[in-house]
Amino acid sequence: MTKIELKNPNALVSTEWLARNLGDPNLRVFDCSTVLKFEKGGKRPYRVVSCKDEHENGHIPGAGFFDLQGEFSIEDSPFGMTLADPGSVAAAFARHGIDKNSRVVLYSRRSMSWATRFWWMLRWLGFDRASVLNGGFEKWVAEELPLSTAPCSYPPGQLTVNIRPGSFVGKTEVLAAIDDPETSLVNALGRDIFSGENPRYGRPGRIPGSVNIPQTELVDPETLAFRPLSEIRAAFAVATENQAVRHITYCGGGIFATVNAFWLYQLGYETVSVYENSMSEWGPDPSLPIESD
């Protein structure tokens, strides 16, 4: 059997590794947690709620907090969590203490997708020293590892921007990809939304030609860590069997999609993009094609 190797083994760290390395002066740990409250009939499909209060009530020692909507997104976007411009995003990371020498570990609560979103954002900026904590906050707590309520004390840093074009794409690129045999469109949402049974984003269904790899199915429901690498690769077979040279992942708003983008990258696929705004933009727009079961 061919051994499966990660593209970047350091991009995923265990709770054991983090506990051993908390004293590293170059380590920067961040709680990336956010909650979405779905609101039927609102201007956006959901309300974005910061988890800063939860963070302040107990977090991994030394960790800072990233407010996705408040610091890294365009405030007046009709879709929510739309990525701000590179300079603004880089400046926000630097204010929190990230510079070229930092080793960054990202974790989140309830879903690792918030951590992978920030991992993908840092990769977009050209920063490659970031890792996702496997199992997130819940695994850390389950193992009775230490918690703190002390505020973060990282000094400000400086972050050079070296954008990776194509890390994030819009509806124009996605529309062009529908009939492109060299591009695979990968939907990270639940199977009920993908099929059209659940019309959460307006018109029921998916972008035509998509394949469905729900990001929740990549996680062990008991440990909340990612499933074994062999199972991850098997899950992505549906997206890679046609030998596509490019993959575009999408979801509801560009968050869950980063889990799939993270794993496509780790499995060795070089040209991977996340559709920013995803079905929040695509679903309600009658000018864009859609299909359902």
Secondary structure, 3 states (H helix, E strand, C coil): CCCCCCCCHHHEECHHHHHHHCCCCCEEEEECCEEEEECCCCCCCEEEEECHHHHHHCECCCCEECCHHHHCECCCCCCCCCECCHHHHHHHHHHCCCCCCCEEEEECCCCCHHHHHHHHHHHHHCCCCEEEECCHHHHHHHCCCCCECCCCCCCCCCCCCCCCCCCEECHHHHHHHCCCCCEEEEECCCHHHHHCCCCCCCCCCECCCCEECCHHHHECCCCCCECCHHHHHHHCHHHHCCCCCEEEEECCCCCHHHHHHHHHHHCCCCCEEEECCHHHHHCCCCCCCCECC
